[in-house]
Amino acid sequence: MTRLQQGKIDTFRGRFGGAVFEPGDAGYDGARQIWNAMIDRKPALIAQCQSPEDVVAAVNFGRDQAMLVSVKGGGHNIAGNAVCDDGLMIDLSQMKDVEIDVAKQRAFVGPGCTLADFDAAAQMHGLATPLGINSTTGVAGLTLGGGFGWLSRKYGMTVDNLISADMVTADGHQTRASATENPDLFWGTRGGGGNFGIVTRFEFQLHHVGPELLSGLIVFPFAQARSVVTRFARFTETMPDELNIWLVIRHAPPLPFLPESVHGEPIVALAICYAGDPEEGEQLIAPLRSFGDAHGEHVGVQPYADWQQAFDPLLADGARNYWKSHNFVTLTDDVVRVALEYGGKLPSPHCEIFIASLGGQTGRVPHDAMAYSSRDANYVMNVHGRWETPGEDEHCRQWARAFFEAARPYASGGAYINFLSHDETDRVEFAYGAAYPRLVEVKQKYDPENLFRVNQNIRPR
Ligand SMILES: Cc1cc2nc3c(=O)[nH]c(=O)nc-3n(C[C@H](O)[C@H](O)[C@H](O)COP(=O)(O)OP(=O)(O)OC[C@H]3O[C@@H](n4cnc5c(N)ncnc54)[C@H](O)[C@@H]3O)c2cc1C
């Protein structure tokens, strides 16, 4: 543990509005816990902020005491970057304000909000912005890395909908990043992770969505995966922006619309969302049913906010997780072959391979418009190693790594920084792609001492 003088901690505590936890304090273990149970780090101090002023105080304290600093939003980062050993964890999870300006279609979102917090507030007015597919994920980390979900083909990446970010930089100053205020900082913040400062408030563009949409699942036996995955690959190449379909290979969860005999069996599922007129959507998705003989389906018109939570039970916290991911321009026959080979030997009933469709509006933004630059990524494949006990660690990690290597020759450049695991620091520059040299310049200007380095780190010059 860093030896911090108790007097300094007490002085800090005195001028800090939120809670401060040291090891042994009630609340310490709860605050340091994150989504991925593989990560068990113990900060010397946790500063749980209530306001931007608390964030300023915490940044100044961490910098002046030369502490390693980590920042927690929703705590979902697979690499565990919310939490550090022996340093200061700046915990934003209590800063959950959401304000909706209905007339201007803008949302002002606190850095502790989950997707569920944001969706609930915006959907009260039939509004939304593209976010991810698991409602307990933090808006902050998701946005700073790019962010994509069901609405992205129609409305772009989450970060394409970011209008401004109020920030605290490494020198402890509060500033704003937008197209007109510190545009270089805004450019870097839209995809460069938490490298340049701590965001205390996000401003997003909202769109009219739902509040009810056509969405749901069609589940096929894994024995028919060749037909389903190949036809998914071709169908998704020409679908309209309103339609989004993701493919998941896994063992069947005990879903009520599946026969009991299928529960636990290998399956391939299509997850569908249509952000338009449900009747039109029904016609568009009808051909999907001929991809195989489905075990069952649950597709219908339901609240968008409910669909945003449909995968939560499969993605609850507390499990051990290890991810590997690639971007693809096209899902060639080689990609399909590799996905089928490794989908046929899932090492745990909780492991899955999912292929997310992007494209549409996400690909129409110039690749150098902001730090998120993977505009050619029409698909993101995530090899989601997930299991329950430490005894399974090696076996499950090996499966994910072997699959990743087998698929590597067919992947495009760049990678999604929000899906990088803790042992992939050698992939960070590759992941940022063409944006990296400019990101280094922005880092040099706003965080030359690399205070914010527990992240997918961009090293200053
Ligand atoms: C189950 C699950 C499902 C997911 N699904 C999707 C999906 O559909 N689409 C998608 O795009 N992504 C998805 N992700 C990935 C997700 O975007 C990343 O895990 C993201 O990092 C989570 O953000 P967070 O705030 O919860 O994480 P945290 O671990 O709290 O933070 C992530 C990173 O951001 C930094 N950070 C957090 N808050 C701030 C802030 N206010 N200012 C500066 N830096 C900050 C942290 O230091 C850390 O480096 C998913 C993740 C999980 C675990």
The ligand as an SDF file (V2000), in Angstrom:
LIG
                    3D

 53 58  0  0  0  0  0  0  0  0999 V2000
  -21.9990   -6.9980  -20.1940 C   0  0  0  0  0  0  0  0  0  0  0  0
  -21.4370   -5.9290  -21.0610 C   0  0  0  0  0  0  0  0  0  0  0  0
  -22.0780   -5.5770  -22.2310 C   0  0  0  0  0  0  0  0  0  0  0  0
  -21.5560   -4.5900  -23.0530 C   0  0  0  0  0  0  0  0  0  0  0  0
  -22.2030   -4.2460  -24.1890 N   0  0  0  0  0  0  0  0  0  0  0  0
  -21.7330   -3.2290  -24.9460 C   0  0  0  0  0  0  0  0  0  0  0  0
  -22.4500   -2.7710  -26.0850 C   0  0  0  0  0  0  0  0  0  0  0  0
  -23.5020   -3.2890  -26.4210 O   0  0  0  0  0  0  0  0  0  0  0  0
  -21.9340   -1.7430  -26.7940 N   0  0  0  0  0  0  0  0  0  0  0  0
  -20.7680   -1.1300  -26.4430 C   0  0  0  0  0  0  0  0  0  0  0  0
  -20.3710   -0.1880  -27.1320 O   0  0  0  0  0  0  0  0  0  0  0  0
  -20.0670   -1.5420  -25.3790 N   0  0  0  0  0  0  0  0  0  0  0  0
  -20.5130   -2.5790  -24.6290 C   0  0  0  0  0  0  0  0  0  0  0  0
  -19.8020   -2.9890  -23.5360 N   0  0  0  0  0  0  0  0  0  0  0  0
  -18.4670   -2.4480  -23.2890 C   0  0  0  0  0  0  0  0  0  0  0  0
  -18.5460   -1.1790  -22.4950 C   0  0  0  0  0  0  0  0  0  0  0  0
  -18.7300   -0.1090  -23.3840 O   0  0  0  0  0  0  0  0  0  0  0  0
  -17.2280   -0.9830  -21.7280 C   0  0  0  0  0  0  0  0  0  0  0  0
  -17.0870   -2.0450  -20.8180 O   0  0  0  0  0  0  0  0  0  0  0  0
  -17.1590    0.3540  -21.0100 C   0  0  0  0  0  0  0  0  0  0  0  0
  -15.8240    0.5800  -20.6440 O   0  0  0  0  0  0  0  0  0  0  0  0
  -18.0520    0.3800  -19.7900 C   0  0  0  0  0  0  0  0  0  0  0  0
  -18.1010    1.6540  -19.2340 O   0  0  0  0  0  0  0  0  0  0  0  0
  -18.2970    1.8240  -17.6420 P   0  0  0  0  0  0  0  0  0  0  0  0
  -18.4420    3.2550  -17.3490 O   0  0  0  0  0  0  0  0  0  0  0  0
  -19.3260    0.8780  -17.1730 O   0  0  0  0  0  0  0  0  0  0  0  0
  -16.9120    1.2290  -17.1610 O   0  0  0  0  0  0  0  0  0  0  0  0
  -15.7660    1.6670  -16.1450 P   0  0  0  0  0  0  0  0  0  0  0  0
  -15.0330    0.3940  -15.9170 O   0  0  0  0  0  0  0  0  0  0  0  0
  -16.2700    2.3900  -14.9770 O   0  0  0  0  0  0  0  0  0  0  0  0
  -14.9030    2.6670  -17.0140 O   0  0  0  0  0  0  0  0  0  0  0  0
  -14.3560    2.3170  -18.2620 C   0  0  0  0  0  0  0  0  0  0  0  0
  -13.1660    3.2070  -18.6130 C   0  0  0  0  0  0  0  0  0  0  0  0
  -13.6120    4.5480  -18.7620 O   0  0  0  0  0  0  0  0  0  0  0  0
  -12.9840    5.4010  -17.8240 C   0  0  0  0  0  0  0  0  0  0  0  0
  -14.0030    6.3100  -17.2990 N   0  0  0  0  0  0  0  0  0  0  0  0
  -15.1750    5.9650  -16.7430 C   0  0  0  0  0  0  0  0  0  0  0  0
  -15.8960    7.0590  -16.4560 N   0  0  0  0  0  0  0  0  0  0  0  0
  -15.1580    8.1250  -16.8560 C   0  0  0  0  0  0  0  0  0  0  0  0
  -15.3620    9.5260  -16.8480 C   0  0  0  0  0  0  0  0  0  0  0  0
  -16.4770   10.0700  -16.3960 N   0  0  0  0  0  0  0  0  0  0  0  0
  -14.3820   10.3190  -17.3260 N   0  0  0  0  0  0  0  0  0  0  0  0
  -13.2370    9.7900  -17.8200 C   0  0  0  0  0  0  0  0  0  0  0  0
  -12.9860    8.4710  -17.8520 N   0  0  0  0  0  0  0  0  0  0  0  0
  -13.9360    7.6470  -17.3770 C   0  0  0  0  0  0  0  0  0  0  0  0
  -12.4380    4.4700  -16.7660 C   0  0  0  0  0  0  0  0  0  0  0  0
  -11.3170    4.9830  -16.1360 O   0  0  0  0  0  0  0  0  0  0  0  0
  -12.0870    3.2430  -17.5510 C   0  0  0  0  0  0  0  0  0  0  0  0
  -10.8340    3.3860  -18.1500 O   0  0  0  0  0  0  0  0  0  0  0  0
  -20.3440   -3.9580  -22.6940 C   0  0  0  0  0  0  0  0  0  0  0  0
  -19.6970   -4.3170  -21.5140 C   0  0  0  0  0  0  0  0  0  0  0  0
  -20.2300   -5.2910  -20.7030 C   0  0  0  0  0  0  0  0  0  0  0  0
  -19.4960   -5.6960  -19.4660 C   0  0  0  0  0  0  0  0  0  0  0  0
  1  2  1  0
  2  3  1  0
  2 52  2  0
  3  4  2  0
  4  5  1  0
  4 50  1  0
  5  6  2  0
  6  7  1  0
  6 13  1  0
  7  8  2  0
  7  9  1  0
  9 10  1  0
 10 11  2  0
 10 12  1  0
 12 13  2  0
 13 14  1  0
 14 15  1  0
 14 50  1  0
 15 16  1  0
 16 17  1  0
 16 18  1  0
 18 19  1  0
 18 20  1  0
 20 21  1  0
 20 22  1  0
 22 23  1  0
 23 24  1  0
 24 25  2  0
 24 26  1  0
 24 27  1  0
 27 28  1  0
 28 29  2  0
 28 30  1  0
 28 31  1  0
 31 32  1  0
 32 33  1  0
 33 34  1  0
 33 48  1  0
 34 35  1  0
 35 36  1  0
 35 46  1  0
 36 37  1  0
 36 45  1  0
 37 38  2  0
 38 39  1  0
 39 40  1  0
 39 45  2  0
 40 41  1  0
 40 42  2  0
 42 43  1  0
 43 44  2  0
 44 45  1  0
 46 47  1  0
 46 48  1  0
 48 49  1  0
 50 51  2  0
 51 52  1  0
 52 53  1  0
M  END
$$$$
